Amino acid sequence: METFQFLWIICLLSGELICGGVAQLVHCNAAEREALLDLKMGLNDSWNRLSSWHGTNCCQWSGIACHNTTGAVLAVDLPNSSGRQPLGGEIRPSLAKLKSLKHLDLSGNNFTGKIPHFLSSLENLQYLNLSYAGFSGAIPPNLGNLSSLQFLDVSYWGLTVDNLEWVSGLLSLKYLAMNSVHLSKLGGEWIEPLNKLPLLSELHLEYCGLSGFSYSLPSLNFTSLKVLNLQGSLFKAKLPTWLANISSLVSVDIGNSMLTGRIPLGFGELPNLQSLKLNYNLKLSASCFQLFARSWKKIQILDLSINGLHGRLPTLLGNMTSLIHFDLHFNYIEGGIPSSIGKLSNLQYIDLYLNNLTGSLPDSIGQLRNLVELRLNSNLLQGSIPSSIGNLQRLTTLTLASNKLNGTLPDSIGLLSELSSLDVSLNKLTGVISEAHFRRLGKLEKIDLSENSFILNVSSNWVPPFQVIFLQMGSCHLGPSFPSWLRSQKQVQVLDFSGAGISGSIPKCLEGHIPNPFNVTSYANVDLSSNQFKGPIPLPNVFLLDLSNNQFSGSIPENIGQVMSMLSFLSLSGNELTGAIPVSIGEISLDVLDLSKNNLAGSIPSSIGNCSSLTVLDLQKNNLSGGIPNSIGQITGLQTLHLSNNQLSGKIPSSLQNLSKLETLDFGNNMLTGNLPRWIGEDFPRLRILSLRSNKFSGELPLALSNLSSLQILDLAENQLNGSIPANLSNLKAMTQQQNVNHYLLYGTLSEHHNYQENIYVTINGLELRYTRTLSLLTSIDMSGNNLSGELPEAITKLVGLEVLNLSRNHISGQIPKSISELRQLLSLDLSGNRLSGPIPQSISSLTFLGNLNVSNNNLSGIIPSTNQMSTFNASSFAGNPGLCGDPLTVKCSNDSNNGGDNYPDGGGKADQADNGNGFIDKWFYMSIGVGFAAGLLLPYLVFAMKRSWGGVYFAFVDGTAYRLSSEKMKAATRRRNRGAR
């Protein structure tokens, strides 16, 4: 690619110029000296960059160059380099007196006003650079009079062009840059004027708002064009075919430009093309097999990432032997990686992240001896990692995470002496990791072996050759003792030893107030969760500390606020901590505070309101008492608040209505009193979860609850609420639609490495179940155990996404609405212990997902529907209704009840007798279906009813399985949806 630094090229080669400070052979013209002094007078030069501009010979001045015989000024070169104060002020018309001027560079300064019109009078000008110089407004069209101009750069976001016809007058132009200039009004008319410039070699129109193409040109005159850069445009159109016919092209960049349609196959036949970047065009597609079967003779850089590429990579890919940079990440490529990839001996960078690649890694990948980065994460690759990977002696980054790789990690990886990042997490790898795997990895800064089944087996006196920053070995077996080699690591910022089978106490050398505790930097992330650590809580001054699910005991140190001043994320959940929450906790700028599931006592300190950055406050399952502090209302960024399962009393403070970003409000299982505040339904537009169960709330349900359009879980059970159920609950928008997509509810600013995962306990059929990773799929209403009266509003059946409905143990009267069948997603329905009357609607049989039904202890009458899985429920679901008859009750229906009335079953009576015995077969057929439903849907409930402690284990297993199967791909799917929203 050509560059056009004319000043220095001419100075050094042509002999035409005398450059400032180089020689004193000639004196400048007096009139031109005065013109330059006048120019200086108009400039703001706070750094005295023009301090040399004095005396009689202007040819010696900084930034000035003269003709070597006449002394005429040929160049004014005043660009602003980084680190210096830019020139400001105005460009005075005296500049136009420099009639011989060939080179003018004012780039990077901070002038005001428009580009001066008088520049068009500099008819000898060959080089003009006004880029990012502070000029604004329209670019003057009379610049088109500069017929000698070869280089023009007017890049700047403050400039505009409404018509580009003036450019066609620049017949000598070789280089044109108008990056960030507003060209959106041109449509597709920007091409024709440029097509009239036969010498144009480089065209840079990045982020100009270009919005169209011309698809037919009278003739193609871009015969000299080598560099075309149109990235950041707004085309929303397909590429014209003529673009792939410009045989002179060396480099093309039209990335992030909203291109549609297919990539022209002609790009692969351009004889001089070395670089093609069409990345981040979501609707731009191509068949990999067709596209990469072309010749691509000189291609070195190919970036087609974040597009719609599909199909398989062909064997002919191996013919692209000049390839250096190959990036196809975030596409839809399937099939295997062809073994011919080993022929790409010049390849330095390959990124196939987030595709659908299958098969095993070819052994030939070890032939890519110039490879520096290899990224194949988030695919479906299987098999083992080939030992030939140890041949890649220049490799710095190896990322194979989130595949289905199995077998062991080859110890040949230990030969990769340049390796700085190793990530094989989220696979199915097994086996022993020994010192041999790290023997030459002295430059290693990131290790992620998590979510595999490795066993680390190194000697007790091993000193690793590396100093890592990211050390993630979650789920690897490191125990039973704490790894002593960690003492040698001085730079750790992220430490994850979660689920590593470590027991005992943290070694003394790694805790307390010693200099540089934990041997990690002050901004480190330390995760030692889910082990068996004992003893007191250590206090390292780190950024993130997760010690959850261990056996730490004792109290939280009173001075935690002073010692851990850097802390942003603190989780001590699931330990055996006692004592009070220290007042000094309010001195830490925490983002996440999780002290749940301990034995903490005393009141919640009001100082916690000083943690103004908190997004998560979880204090559930402790022995805290007293009232909810008013100061919590000061934490206006709070998103999730868990205070359930304590001994808190008093009313909900009105200051909480300031928490407008709240998504979870969980105060269940306390001793709170008073009416439900109306503002709960008015001030929490983002609220997903509202759990106030098992308190002493009284009064009627506020009508404003219907305003909670994001609400998915409403749990008001076991209180003293009265009045009727508001019909406007049908306005709960999130429950009016099925929740099909699982969004992980993650909070905290550390999402790249660590975060807080939302959780809630939901009671279904008497079992308390903890939801985490599948929580966003659940929709539930539980108002059981109150004093609610009136009829069951039919409007509630408009909540068609509802999965759990429990209104049991109230005083609700009237009939079960026939429209109950609209709740097709119902998994559990409990209306027991009310005053309902009339029949059970036959339409209830259409609720095919229903796994739990209880309408016992009401005044229902008539025949029990028996089709579909209604035949799977036992007698306890219907007991206590003297008027009900039919299976599974022992009360048989009389002929009268079988021969008339609203309860007459579908297809019953004489029609059955006319079926010549087939009714008997059908009955057993449906009964067999019922047994299937019962086994699949009810067996967990029956088992857990016998031994409830198994319930948590079962649902934890289901939750964990869902995570394991979808964790990385779910995030990928989310990014695929979000990337179209730009």
N, C-alpha and C positions, 0 to 999 in steps of 0.2 A: 504494500500500500504506500502511496506517495504521501509525503508531508511537505508542507509549504512554508517553511520558515525562511522566507525570502531574504530577510535582512542579513542573516548570518551566512546564508549560501552565497549571496552576492558579494558580501564583505570578503569572504575567504577565497572565492573562486574567480569572480569576474574582473577584479581589479578596477572596477568602476567607482567603488565607494572608498572614502576614508572614514573609518568608524571612530566615534568619540573616544578619546583617551588612547588611541592607537598610534596616531601620527600627527605631525604638524606641518604637512607638506603644503597645504593650501589654507587660505582664509575664506570664511564664508562671506556671502554677499551681505552688505550692510543692511539693505532693506529687509532681507529675510531674517537677519539677526533681530531687527526691531519687531518683526512679526512674531518671532518666537518669544521675545520679552513681553509683548502684549498678551500672547497666549498664556504665559506664566501668570500675568497679573489677574487673569480671570479664574485661576485655579486655586483651590484650597489644598495646601500642601503642609499638613501638620507635622509630617515626619521629615521635612526638608529634603525630600527626594530630589528636588531640582536645585539643590544648593550650589551645584557646579555651573549653573546658568548665569554666569557673569563674565565680564571681560569682552574682548572684541572678537575672538575667534570662536564662533558657535560650533564649529566642527569638532571642538574638543569637549563639548558639553555632553553630559550623560544622556544616552538615549537618542543622540543625534548623529546622523551619518551624512557625509557630503560627497559630491562628485570629485574624483581625484585630480581633475584639472581645472574645472570651472569654479569649484567650491559651492555649487548649488546644493541646497539641502534636498537629499533624496529619501531620507527615512526619519520618521519620528516614532520611536519605539518606547512606549511608556506603559507596558502592561503591569498590573499589580500582582506580585507574587504573594504567596501565603505568608502570614506573619508580619506583613507591613500594613500600615494604615493606607487605605486607598485614596487616590486623588479625588477631589470633588470640585464643585463649582460649575462653571459653564465653559464651553468651547467657543472661543471668540472667532468672529469672521476673519480675523487676521490670518488664521491658518490657511485660508484660501489663497493667500499671496505666495505660498510655496508652490509655484507652478510646476516645478520639476519633481515634486514628491511622488515617489513610487511605493513607499511602504509606510502605512499608518496603523499602529497598534495601540489602542486605548483600552484594551480588555481588562475586566476584573476591577474596574474602578467604580466610583459612586457619583457619577454626574447626574444632573437633574434636567428635566425637560425632554424635548424630542430630539431625535437625531438631526443634526443641522442640515438644512437643505443645501448649503453652499458647498458641501463635500462633493457634490456632483460636478463642480467646476474643476476638480483635480483630475484633469483628463489623462495624465500619465500614470495614475495610480494603478498598481498591479496587485497590491496586497492591502486589504482593509479588514481589520479585526476590531469589532465593537461589541464583542460578546460579553454579556453579564457586566456591562459598564454602567448600568443604572438608567439608561435611556428608556423612555416610555412612549406610548402612543403609536401611531401608524408609521411604518417604515416608509420614508419618502420615495415615491416611484421614480423620481429623477435620478436615483442611483443607477438606473438602467442606462444612463448616458456614459457610464464608465466603461467604454468599449475595450480598454486595455486590461481591465481587472481580471486576474486569474484566481484570486483567493478572496472569498467573502464569507465572514462569520458574523452574523447579527443575532446569535442565540441569546434569548432572554425572555422570561415569562411576562414582562411588562409591555412587550411589543406586539403589534397586530398587523395583519395584511388582509385586505379585502379583495384585492385583485393582484394576481401574480404575473400579468402580462409584461410588466416592465423588465422582468428577468430575461426575457428573450433577447433583449438588446445587449446582454453581456456575452458576446460571441467568443471571447477569449477565456471564459470562466472554466476553471478546472475543478475547483473545490467550492461547494456551497453548504453552509451550515446555518440552519434556522431553528435549532432545537428550542423547544418550549415557546416559540412564537405562536400566537393564536391564529391558526389557519382554518378554523372550523367552518367559516362562511364560504370556503372555496368549493365544498362538495368534491366532485371528481375532477374539477377543472384545474387542479394543480399540476396535472401531468403534462398537458399540451405545451405550455410555455417552456417547461424544462426539457421537453423532447426536441426543442429547437437549438439546444446547446451541444454542438457536435464534439466539443473537447471535454465536456463534463466527465470527471473521473470519480469524484466522491460527492455523495448527496446525503446529508444528515438532516432529517426532519423528525427527530425524536420528540414525543409528547407534545405534538402540535395540534392535536384534536382533529387530525385528518379524518374525513368521514365518507370517503367514496373513492372509486376507481373509474377510469375510462376503460372500457373493455375493447374498444376498436380505435386504433390509431391509423391515420392515413399512411404513415410510414414510421418505422422504428429507427430513430436516429441516435439511440443510446449506445453508439458503437464503441465509445471509450469508457463507459461506466464500469468501474471496478468495485466500488463500495456503495451499498445502498442500506441506509439505516432509517427505518420508519417505526421503530418500536414505540409502544405506548400510544398508538393511534386508536381511533374509534370507528373502524371501518364497518363492522357489522355486515360484511360482504365477503364473497369468495375472491380468491386471488385471480387476476387476469392471466390468461395463458401466455400472452406476449412476454410476461415477466420472466418466464422460464426459457425464453428464446434469446435473452441478451447474453451472448456467448462470452463477452468480456468480463462478466461478473466474477469477482474473487470472494467477496464477502456480502452476505445478505442477513439483515436482522429486522424482522417484523414481529418480534415477540410482543405479547401482552397487547394485542391490537384488535381483539374481538373478531378475528377472521372466522369465516364459516366455510362450508363445503369441503372439498378434498385438496390435499397437497398435490400440486401438479407434478406428475412423474418426470417431466422434463428437467427438473432441477438435478436429477441424478445423471443427466447426460451433458451438463454444462462442462466444457473442457477445462476451465480455469477455476472452478468453484472450490474454495478451500474452507469456507465457513458458512454454515446455514443455521440460523436461529429463528425458529418459529414457535418458541415455547409460550406457554400460558395463553393459548387460544382454545378455549374449552370446546368449541363446536367445529374445530378443524380436525379432519380425520384422514386416515389413509390405511390401506392394507399393508402391513409390514412386509408380507411376502412379496407384493408387487413393488413396493417402494425401494426395498433394499436389494432387489434383484437387478437394479440398474448398475451402470459402470462406476459412478462416483470416483472418477480417476484421481483427483487431487484432494478429495475432501479430508480435512483435518479436524474440524470442529463441527459436530452435529448435535444440536440441542432441539429436540422435539418433545420436551417434557410438558406435562400438564395439558395434553391434547386428547384427542379421541382415537389414537392409534389402536388398531385391533389386529387380530390374527397372530400368526406364528412368525418367529424370526427364521429366515431362510438360511440354508447352508451357504448360499452365495454371499452372506454377510462377511465371510472370511476373505473376500476379494477386495475389501475396502482397506487396503494395506497401509494407506497414508493416515488413517484415522488416529487421532491423539485424544480427543475428548468426545465421549459418546454418552448422551444423557437422554433417556427415554422414561424417566420416572413419572409416576402418576398417570398411567394410561391403562389400556385394557388388553395388554399383550398376554397371550396365553401360549401353552406349549412349552417345550424345553429350550434350554440354552444350547445352540448348536456347537458341536465340538470344534467346528471350523473357526470359532472365535480365537483359538490358539494361534491362528495365522496373523493376527493383528499385532505384530511385534512392536509397533510404535505407540500402542495404546497406553495412555497414562491415567485416564479417568473414565470410569464406567459406573453409571448410575441407572439401575433398573428397579429402583424402589417402588413399591406400591403398584404392582401389576398382578397378573394371575399366572405367573410362571410356575410350571410344574416340572416333574422329573428331578434328576439329580444334578449336582454340580459336575460339569465335565472335567476329567483329569487334565485336559489340555489347557485349562485355565492357568496352570503352572508355567505355561510357555510365555506368558505376558510379562516378560522380565523388566519392562519399563513401567509397569503399572504402579501408580502412586495411591489411588483411591479406588476401592471396590465396594459398592453399595448395592446389595441385593435384598435388603430387608423388606418385610411385609409382602411376601409372595406365598406360594404354596410348595416350595421346594422340599424335596424329600431326600432320603439317603444320607450318606455320611459326607463329611467335609474331606475332600481329597488331600492326601499328605503332600501332593505336589505344590500346594499353596505355600509351602516353605521355600519355594524357589523364587518368590516375588520379593527380592531383596531390597527393592526401592519402596515397597508398600508402607504407607503411613496410616491409612484408614481401612479397616476391615469391618464391615457391618453386614451381618447375616441374620439379624434379629427377626423374630415373628415369622418363622417358617415352620416346617415340620421336619426339620433335620433330626436325624437320630445317630446312634453310634457314639463314638468318643471324639474328643477334641484332639486332633493329631499333635504330637509334641513337636513336629516340624515347625509349628507356629513360633516356637522359641528361637528360630533362626532369623526372624524378621527384625533385624536390628534397627530399622528406621520406623517401626510401628509405634504410633502414638495413641491410636484409638482402636480398641477391640471390643466388639459388641456382638455376642451370639445369644442374647437373652431371648426368652419366650420361644424355645424350641423343645425338642424331646431328647436332648443330648444327655448322656450318662457317662459313667466311668470316673476314673481318678485323674485329678489335676495335680501334677507334681512340679517340682522345681525346674524340671527340664522344659516345661512349657513356657518358662519365663527367662531362660538362661541368658539370652542376648537382648532382652527387651528393655534396654536402658532408657529409651525415650518414651516409654509408655506413660500416658497421662490419664487415659480412661480405660477402665475394665468393667464390662457389664456381662456377668455370667448368670444373672438372675433368672428365675423361673425355668430352671433345668434340674437335673438330678445329679449334679456333680458332687464328688467327694474331694475336698482339698486335703492332700497328704504331703505336708512338708515338714522338715525337721524343726525342732523347737528353737534352734539357734539360727534359722534361715534369715538372711537379710536380703530382701529383694533388690535387684539391680535398678529398679525404677523409683520415681517419686510421683505417685498418682494424685490426680485432682478429683476424679470421679471413681469411686470404688463401690461397685454394686454387685453383691453376691447373695442377694435374697434367695431363699429356698435352697441354697447350696449347703451341704453339710460341712460345717467348719468346727463344730464342737468336739467333745463337750467343754473344753476350756477355751477361754478367750484367746484369739490368735495373737501370739506374742510378737510376731513380725510387724504388726501394725504400729508398734512403737517407733519403727524406723521411718514411718511415713509422715513427713512434715508439712505437706501441701494439700492434704485432703480437704475438699469442700463439700463433697457429697459422699456419705458413708451409709450403705444399706447392707446390714447383716441380719435383716428380718427373717424369721423362720429358719435360722441357721443351726438350730440344735445346740445353742450355747447355754450353759447353766453356770450357777455359782455367781459370785460378785464380780463387778468390773474391777480389773486390777488397779491397785493404788496409783500406779504410775499414769493411769488414764483418767483420773478423776480429781475432784477437789480444786483448789485454787492455785495450783502450781503454775509457773509460767507456761503459756501456750498449752492449756489443758487439752486433753484428747489428742495431742500432737497434730492438731489440724488448725487451719487458718480461722480467723475470727468470723469469716463469712461462710463457714462450712455448713453442710447439711448432714446431720448424723441420724441415721435410722437403725436402731437396735431393737426394733419391735419384734414381738412374737418369739421370744426366747425364754429362758428361765433364769434371768438375772435376779439376784437378791441383794439385800442390803439397802443403804440409804440412797436417795436420789443424788447423782453427781451433778455438778453445776459448771459445765464447760461454757465459755462465752462464744456461742456459735449462733448461726442464723436460723437453723432448724434443728429441733431435737425431738425425736420420736422414740420414746421408751415404753410405748403402750404394750399391753398384754405380756407383762413379765411378773415378777414377784417382789418388786421393790416395796419397802415398808418404811415406817416412820413418817414424819411430817415433812411437808414442803418447807425448805429453809426460809426463814423470815427475810433474809437478805437477797432473795432471788432477784428482786428488781434492780439491785445494785450490781450484782455479779454477772447477770445475763442481759446486759443493756442492749446487745445486738439482736436479741431474739425476736423472730417474727412468727415462728410456728412452734408451738409447744403442745405435745400430746403425752400425757401421763396416764391415759385411760387404761383401765383393766389391770390395776395393780392393787396393793394392800395398804395404801396411804391413809394416814389418820391425821387428826388435828384440824386446824382451821386453814382457810385459804389466806395466805399472807397479804397484808395490806399493801406491801411493796409491789404486788403484781401490777398495780396501776401505773408503775413507773416504766413499764416496758411497752414499746410500740408494737404490740402483737397484732398479727393478722388472724391467727387461729389459736384459740385456747381450748383444749379438750382435757378436762380433768374428770371425765365421767367414769362410772363404775369403780369407785373407790369407797372408802369409809370416812370421807371428809365430813366434819361437823361444824357447828357454829353458823353464823350468818354469812351471807354473801357480802363481801366488803364493798362499801359504796365507792371506794377508789377504783373499782373496776370500770366505772364510767369514764375514767381518764384514758382508757385504752381506745382512743378515738378511731384507730385504724382497724378495729376488729371487724371481721366479716363472719366469724364463727365463734360462738360461745356455747360450749357443751359442758354442763355440770350435772347431767342426769345420773340417777342411780347412786346417790350419796346419802348422807344423813343431815343435810343442810336444813336449817330452820329459820324462823323469822320471816319478814316480808321481802317482797321483790324490791330491790333498791330503785328509787326514782331515777338514779343516775344512769341506769342502763339506757334510758331514753336519750342520753347524750350521744350514744354510739350510732350515729345516723347511717353509717354504711353497713350495719349488721344485716346479714342475709339469713342466717339460721341460728335459732335460739332454743336450746334444750335445757329445761330446768325440771323435767319430770322425775318422778320417783324419788322425791325428797320429803321433807316435812314442812314445806313453806306454807305460810298462812297469810290472811289479810286479802285485800282486793288487788286486782290487776291495776297497777299505777297508770294514770292517764298519760304520763310522759311517754309511754311506749308507742303512742300514736305517732310519734316523730319518726319511727322506724319504717319509712316508706319503702325501703328496699327489701323488707323481710319476705322470705320465701317459706320459712318453716317456723311455726310457733308451737312449741311442745311444752305444756305445763301440766301434763297428766299426772295422776296419782300423787296429789298433794292435799292440802287442806284449805285451798283458796275459797273465798266466799264472795257474795254479791251477785248482781246481775251481770249478764254478758254485755260488755260495753258495745254500744251502737257503732263506735268508731272502728271496731275490728273489721266491719264490712265496708268501711268508707276509706280507710287510710292505708290499706295493704293491697295495692293492685297486683302485686306479684306473688301473693301468698299461694303456695301449693298445698301446704300441710297445716291443718289446724287441729291440734289434739289437746283437749281440756278435760279428758275423761277422769273419772274417779276423784272429783273434788266436791265442793259443797255449793256449787253455783245454783242460783234459783232464778225465778222470774221466767218470762216468755222469751222465745227465740227472736232476736231482733230481725226485722224484715231486711235490714241492710246486708245480711249475710249473702243475699242473692247477688250482690255486686262483686263477689270474689270470683272473677271470671277465670282465674288460673287455678282455682282450688280443685285438687284431686282427692284429698283425704280429709274428711270432716268427722271427727271423733269427739262427741259430747256425751258419751255414755257414762252411766253411774253418777249422775248428779241429781239435783232436785228441781229440774226445769219443768215448767208447766205450760198450759195453753196448747194451741194447735200447731201442727206442722205447717209453716207458710207455703202456700202453693207456688210462690215465686221462686222457690228453690230450683224450679225447672230452668232458671236462668244461669245456673252454674255451668258456664260455657265449656269448661274443660271436661265435664262429665257428659256432655251431649255428643261426644264423639269418641270413637275407639282409640285408645293409645297404642298404636302399632309399632312405633319406633322407640327403641330403648336409648334414652339419653342418660349417661352417667351424670349424676348430680354431684359435681366436684366443686369444692370451694377452696379459696386461698390463692395467693399470687404465685405459688411455686409449682404450677401445674406441670412444668416440664419434668420435674423430678419427684415431686411429692405434693399431696393435697389432702384435704379432708373430704371424706366420702359421706354424703348424707345417709341417714338411717332413721328408721321409725319402727316402733313396735305396734303391730296391728293384731287385734283379737278376732279370730275367726273360729266359730264353733267352740268357744271356750279355750282355745289355744292361743297363747301369745307368741306371735311369729315376728322375727326381726327381718325387715327388708332393707337391702342396701343397693346392690347393683341392678336389681330389677325393679327398683322402687318407682321409676318414672312410668312403668306400665300399669301400676295399680290405681284403681279408682274405687273409693269406699266411703259409705255413710254409715255411722254407728251412733244411734241415739238411744240405745237400749238402757233400761234401768232408770228411767225418769218418771215424771208424772204427766206425760203428754196425753192430750185427749183430742176429741174431735175425730173426723173421718180421715182416712188415708187419702191424701189428695191425688187425684188421677194425674195431675200435671207432673208428678214425680216420675212417671213412666216415660217422660220425654228425655230423661237422662240415660240415653241409649248406650253410653259407654260405661255405665256403672257395673262393677264386678262384685261388690259386696254391699248388701243392704241389711242392716240389723236394726229393727225397731221394736224388739222384744221387750217384755216387762214394762209396758206403759198402760194407758187406758184408751187406746185407739179403738174407735167403733166403726160401724159401717161395713161395707163389703170390700173384698179384694178386687180392684179394678180389672176388668177383662183385658184392658190394654197392658197388663203386667207382662204379656208376651212380647212387648216391644223391647224389654230389657234383655236383649239376646246375648249379652256378654256376661250375664249374672253367673257367678260361680257359687255364691252363698246367699241364701235368702232366709232370714229369721224374723217371723212375725208373731212368735209365740208369746203367750202370757198377756194377751190383749182382750178386747171385747168385740172382735170381728165376727160378723154373722154372714149368713148366706152361703152360697156354694163356693168351692174352689174352682176357678175358671178352667174350663177344659183347655183353653189356649196355653195354660202354663206348661203343657206337655211339649211345646215347641222350644222351651229353653234348654237346648241340648248340651250346654256347657255346665248346667247346674249340678254341682257336686254335693251341696249341702242344702237341705230344706227342712224348716221347722215351723209348722203352723199350729203346734200343740197348744192346749189350754186356751181355746177361744170358744165361740158359739157357732162354729161353722157347721153346715149340714149338707146332706146330699152325698152323691157317689164320689169317691176319690178317683181322679183321672188316673188311668193305668197304662197309657201308651208311652213309648220312648223310655227314658230313664226314670219317669215317675214310678215305674215298677221296681226301681232299685232301692227306694227309701223304705226303712222299716217302720214298724208301728209307732215307735216313739215320736216320729215326725208329725203324727196326726192325733196322738192321744189327747184326752181331755176335751174332746169335741163330741158330745153325746149324739149329735145329729148326723155325724159322718158314718158312712158304711162302705163296705167293699175292701178288697185287699189294699194294704196288708193288715187291716184290722180284722178281728174275729167276727165283728158285726156284719152280717150279710144283708144286702139290700133286698127289700121286699119287692114283689112284682109291681106294686104301685109305683115305687120309686124308679123301677126299671122301665116302666111303660109310659112315662110322661114327664112333663115339667122341664125346667131349664137344665136339670142334671142328667138328662138322657145322654148316654155316651155315644160318641160317633160310631156308626156302623153297628149298633147293638141290636137287641131284640130279635125279631123274626128274621132279620137279614142274616144273622149268624146261623140260624137253623137251615137256611136255604143254601148254605155254603158247603153242604155235603161233607162235613167233617173237617174242611180245610181250616175252619176257625180254630180248631184244636191245635193244628200244626202251626198256624200263625201265632197263637198264644205262646207256644214254646219257642218260636223264632224270636219274638220280641223279648221273651224272658231271657234268652241267651244273650241278646244285645244288652239287656239290663244288667246281667251279671258282668259283662265286659265293662260297662260304665262304672258299676260298683267297685270292681277290682281296681280300675285305673284311677278313679277320682276319690273314692271313699276310703281305700285301704290305708293311706297315710293317716286319715283322721281316726280310724279305728285303732291303729297301732298307737298313735300318740295319746289317745284317750286312756289307754292302758298304762302307758309310761310316758308322761309328758316331757320328761327331760330329753327324750329322743327327738322331739319336734325341732328344737333348735339345731341339733346336729343335722337333721334331714334338710332343713331349709338352708342351713349354711352350706351343705354340700351342693344343693341346687344352685344357690347363688354363686358359689365358687366355680362350678362347672360352666355356668353362663359366662362368667368372666374369662375363664380359661379359653373357651371356644371363640370368644368374640372381642377380647380386649383391644387388640391392635387393629383388627379389621373394623370394629365399630367406630373407633376414632377415625379411621380412614374414610369410612362411609360418611361420617359427619363432615370431614373436610371436603369430600366430593360435593356434598350439598352446599356447603358454605362458599366454595370457591366460585360458584356461579352468581353469588350475590354482590359482586363488586360493582 
